[in-house]
Amino acid sequence: MLPYDIFSLEIMLPFFLVLAIVFGALEVSQVFSNKAVKAIIAFVFAAFSVMNMQVVAMINFLLPYAAGFFVLFFLVWIILKPLRGKGGDGKGDKKDPLILIVVLVLVLVIMTRLGDTGYSYSLGFLANPNLLWIIGIVVVVFIIYKAYKMGA
């Protein structure tokens, strides 16, 4: 007997995660050509995985960390997109690091503000207000320079 309700999130999230991973692996490997066979195999793997409560507990423990990792990964992917050029394939037009610099400075400012609230670790030398002013002035000068170059 399972200690959880079968339709609770503690069971359904690991079930659908295993179902999606196994189905995706079968789809990529192209071992079977019939999608119904792939779905049945993925369903059986997912059902067997949620019968073991240690597997369910491990997946439920790791799921928030995995979600945070993927959010961070896609955020970095989106931030670095301007550096790949306008085509996005690396062979495109001129690369513009302005968006990356602005986003990095915003992240720096947010990190220093979180340090003041106690939600973050000590930022060491980055918490120096004079350093933040210097970084801010350099960024503003860089933005004005880029705007001047785009207008010329």
NORFENVEN-V327739 format. One record per pair of residues at least 6 apart in sequence whose ideal C-beta (glycine too) atoms are under 7 Angstrom apart, sorted by the first residue. I is the first residue (numbers start at 1). J is the second residue. If there is no record, write none. Layout:
<<I;J> <I;J>>
//
This chain:
<<3;53> <4;10> <4;11> <10;56> <10;60> <11;50> <11;56> <13;63> <14;49> <14;50> <14;56> <14;59> <14;60> <15;46> <15;50> <17;59> <18;45> <18;46> <18;49> <19;42> <19;43> <19;46> <22;41> <22;42> <22;45> <22;46> <23;38> <23;39> <23;42> <26;32> <26;38> <26;41> <26;42> <27;38> <32;38> <49;55> <50;56> <79;100> <79;103> <80;100> <81;88> <82;96> <82;99> <82;100> <83;95> <83;97> <83;100> <84;90> <85;91> <85;92> <85;93> <85;95> <86;92> <86;93> <87;93> <98;146> <101;139> <101;142> <105;135> <105;139> <108;126> <108;135> <111;120> <111;123> <112;123> <112;126> <112;127> <112;132> <114;120> <115;122> <115;123> <115;127> <125;131>>
//
